[in-house]
Amino acid sequence: MSPTRRAVQLLLGLLAYALSMVMLLHAGQGGMPWDVLHQGVVLRTGLPFGVVVGSLSVLALLAWIPLRQRPGIGTIANVVVITLTIDPAIALVTRLVPDPGVAASVALAVGGIVLNGLATSAYLGVRLGPGPRDGLMTGLVARTGWSVRLVRTLIEVVVVSLGWVLGGTLGWATIAYALGVGPIVQLTARWFAPRGLAGPRPARARARRRAHVGTEPREPVAATTGPRPDEGGMPEPGR
């Protein structure tokens, strides 16, 4: 993937992600798990949505420090782009659909889920670093040894519960998002992530892999009567 495509795909993916957040929020049928918390904090504090999203993103990044996670360019772009564009996106969607009825609310919620899956595979596909909340999840997985499914479920249960207590909207769209966004990301990754969604394997993991390979028993080598390839015979492949 060329540097230009990576930059464009990252930016468009993050813009689409912000728009998908707004579509689900404006539908009023329940937001993404973290947005239930964002919405609750907005209701309690009166702060702009973008300020709340940015503040919680920074808190999530601070939690990376004890987890020994390192942000990438995509991580910083995630915080900056979504923080700056979420409030204009709210104003735009509110202007276009000022008072959505039942049909429009369902369409907004379903469209938001689909768009979020597309956006997620787009910005993760450039392999420039996960978002603050995804990095929090992967850091906890690395430090605890628990499964991704367990850690993600625990995080989302906590943030949804806290957001609901604060007044955030929890509805069928929240459940639909939790169940549906993963398959959408997997389906669309073939277009946006030709090298896969995960970043390069950490050096420590590669070292463990090499050490493991080095301990595997080798097949016995048959004796030869002629010269070995590296002792004057045919050169070894790849040299």
C-alpha positions in Angstrom: 0.0 0.0 0.0 1.5 3.3 -1.0 2.1 6.1 1.5 -0.5 8.3 -0.2 -3.2 5.7 -0.1 -2.4 5.0 3.5 -2.8 8.7 4.4 -6.0 9.1 2.5 -7.5 5.9 3.7 -6.7 6.8 7.3 -8.2 10.2 7.1 -11.4 9.0 5.3 -11.7 6.1 7.6 -11.6 8.4 10.7 -14.1 10.8 9.1 -16.4 8.0 8.4 -16.0 6.7 11.9 -17.1 10.0 13.4 -20.1 10.2 11.1 -21.1 6.6 12.0 -21.0 7.6 15.7 -23.3 10.5 15.1 -25.7 8.4 13.0 -26.2 6.0 15.9 -26.5 8.7 18.4 -29.0 10.7 16.4 -31.1 7.6 15.8 -31.8 7.5 19.5 -31.9 3.7 19.5 -28.7 3.2 21.5 -25.1 4.2 20.7 -21.9 2.2 20.5 -20.7 1.0 24.0 -18.2 3.8 24.5 -20.7 6.4 23.1 -23.2 5.5 25.8 -20.6 6.6 28.3 -19.7 9.7 26.2 -23.4 10.6 26.0 -23.8 10.2 29.8 -20.9 12.4 30.6 -22.2 15.1 28.1 -25.6 15.0 29.8 -24.1 15.3 33.3 -21.5 18.0 32.5 -22.9 20.0 29.6 -19.6 19.8 27.8 -19.5 19.5 24.0 -19.5 16.0 22.7 -16.1 16.4 21.1 -14.5 17.6 24.3 -15.8 14.6 26.1 -14.6 12.2 23.4 -11.2 13.8 23.3 -10.8 13.8 27.1 -11.7 10.2 27.5 -9.4 9.4 24.6 -6.5 11.0 26.5 -7.4 9.1 29.7 -7.4 5.9 27.7 -3.9 6.8 26.3 -2.6 7.5 29.8 -3.7 4.0 30.7 -1.4 2.7 28.0 1.6 3.7 30.0 1.5 1.0 32.7 0.4 -1.4 30.0 3.5 -0.6 27.9 1.6 0.2 24.8 3.1 2.6 22.2 0.8 4.9 20.1 1.3 5.2 16.4 0.6 8.0 13.9 -2.9 6.5 13.4 -3.5 6.6 17.2 -2.8 10.3 17.4 -4.8 10.9 14.2 -7.7 9.0 15.7 -7.8 11.3 18.7 -7.4 14.6 16.8 -9.7 13.9 13.8 -12.6 12.4 15.7 -12.4 15.1 18.5 -12.4 17.9 15.9 -15.1 16.5 13.6 -17.6 14.9 15.9 -19.5 18.2 16.8 -19.7 19.5 13.2 -20.9 16.0 12.2 -23.6 16.2 14.9 -24.7 19.6 13.5 -24.8 18.3 9.9 -26.9 15.2 10.7 -29.2 17.1 12.9 -29.8 19.6 10.1 -30.4 16.9 7.5 -32.6 14.8 9.7 -34.0 17.2 12.4 -36.6 14.9 13.9 -36.2 11.2 12.6 -39.3 9.0 12.8 -39.2 5.3 13.4 -38.2 4.4 9.9 -35.5 7.0 9.7 -34.2 6.1 13.2 -33.8 2.4 12.2 -32.2 3.4 8.9 -29.7 5.7 10.7 -28.9 3.0 13.3 -28.3 0.3 10.7 -26.4 2.6 8.4 -24.3 3.7 11.3 -23.3 0.2 12.2 -22.4 -0.7 8.6 -20.5 2.5 8.1 -18.6 2.0 11.3 -17.5 -1.5 10.2 -16.3 0.0 6.9 -14.5 2.8 8.7 -12.9 0.5 11.3 -11.4 -1.8 8.6 -10.2 1.3 6.7 -8.3 3.0 9.5 -7.0 -0.2 11.0 -6.0 -1.5 7.5 -3.3 1.2 7.1 -1.5 -0.4 10.1 -0.5 2.9 11.7 -1.7 2.2 15.2 -5.0 1.4 16.9 -7.3 3.9 18.5 -6.9 4.7 22.2 -9.7 2.3 23.3 -8.6 -0.5 21.1 -5.0 -0.1 22.4 -6.4 -0.3 25.9 -8.0 -3.6 25.1 -4.9 -5.1 23.4 -2.7 -3.8 26.3 -4.9 -5.6 28.9 -4.9 -8.7 26.8 -1.1 -8.7 26.7 -0.6 -8.0 30.4 -3.3 -10.4 31.7 -3.1 -13.2 29.3 -6.9 -13.2 29.0 -8.7 -13.6 25.7 -9.6 -10.7 23.5 -13.2 -11.6 23.7 -13.2 -11.6 27.5 -11.3 -8.4 27.9 -13.4 -6.5 25.3 -16.6 -7.8 26.8 -15.5 -6.7 30.3 -14.5 -3.2 29.1 -17.7 -2.7 27.2 -19.9 -3.9 30.1 -18.2 -1.5 32.4 -18.4 1.6 30.1 -22.0 0.8 29.0 -23.1 0.3 32.6 -21.5 3.5 33.7 -22.8 5.5 30.7 -26.3 4.1 31.3 -26.2 5.2 35.0 -25.1 8.7 33.8 -28.1 8.9 31.4 -26.7 7.6 28.2 -29.0 5.8 25.7 -28.8 2.0 25.8 -31.0 0.3 23.2 -31.3 -2.4 20.6 -28.8 -0.6 18.4 -26.1 -1.0 21.1 -26.6 -4.8 21.0 -26.8 -4.9 17.2 -23.6 -3.0 17.0 -21.8 -5.4 19.4 -23.0 -8.4 17.4 -22.7 -7.0 13.9 -19.7 -4.8 13.6 -17.2 -7.6 13.9 -18.4 -9.5 10.8 -18.6 -6.3 8.8 -15.0 -5.5 9.6 -13.9 -9.0 8.7 -15.9 -8.8 5.4 -14.6 -5.4 4.3 -11.0 -6.0 5.4 -10.3 -7.7 2.0 -10.7 -4.2 0.4 -9.0 -2.0 2.9 -6.5 -4.2 4.6 -4.6 -6.3 2.0 -1.9 -7.1 4.6 -4.4 -7.8 7.4 -5.7 -5.6 10.2 -3.0 -6.5 12.8 0.3 -4.6 12.9 3.7 -6.1 12.6 4.5 -8.8 15.2 6.4 -7.3 18.2 10.1 -8.1 18.4 9.6 -10.0 21.6 7.0 -12.2 20.0 9.2 -12.8 17.0 12.1 -13.8 19.4 9.9 -16.2 21.2 8.8 -17.7 17.9 12.4 -18.1 16.8 13.4 -19.7 20.1 10.5 -22.1 19.8 11.5 -23.1 16.3 15.0 -23.6 17.4 14.0 -26.2 19.9 12.0 -28.3 17.5 13.7 -31.7 16.6 15.3 -31.7 13.2 15.1 -34.5 10.6 18.3 -36.6 10.4 20.6 -35.6 7.6 21.7 -38.3 5.2 25.5 -38.8 4.8 26.9 -37.7 1.5 30.1 -38.8 -0.2 30.6 -35.6 -2.2 31.6 -32.1 -0.9 29.0 -30.2 1.1 27.4 -27.2 -0.8 29.1 -24.7 1.5 32.5 -26.4 1.2 33.2 -25.9 -2.4 30.2 -27.6 -4.1 27.0 -25.9 -5.3 26.1 -22.7 -3.4 23.4 -22.8 -0.9 20.0 -21.3 -2.0 19.5 -17.7 -1.2 23.2 -16.8 -0.8 
